[in-house]
């Protein structure tokens, strides 16, 4: 994203969880959100869930849209039979 996002891993649990301190460059200096991905085995494979806290209110809608456009939609396309990601 051209340096517009930065973050660091806070916790990694193999096959279970990823926790990141995460921020966009236009957020207040030093402000990070916390993004937690959990992975759960389900009958058809793996369910990936995201919970993110600490996003500044004025950025919440654009961050949500960004997750959908740049993460969830391409991930779904990648794992849908014959699907192709809209982003390389």
LINFEN-V206425 format. One record per pair of residues at least 4 apart in sequence whose ideal C-beta (glycine too) atoms are under 6 Angstrom apart, sorted by the first residue. I is the first residue (numbers start at 1). J is the second residue. Records with the same first field share a line. If there is no record, write none. Layout:
I: J + J
//
This chain:
1: 5
4: 25
5: 24
6: 23
7: 20 + 21 + 22
8: 21
9: 20
10: 19 + 21
11: 19
12: 18
13: 17
16: 39
17: 38
18: 37
19: 36
20: 35
21: 32
22: 33 + 35
23: 27 + 32
27: 31 + 56
33: 52 + 54 + 55
34: 53 + 54
35: 52
36: 51
37: 50
38: 49
39: 46 + 48
40: 47
42: 47
55: 59 + 60 + 63
59: 63
66: 70
67: 71
68: 72 + 73
69: 73
74: 85 + 87
76: 80
77: 83 + 84 + 85
78: 85
//
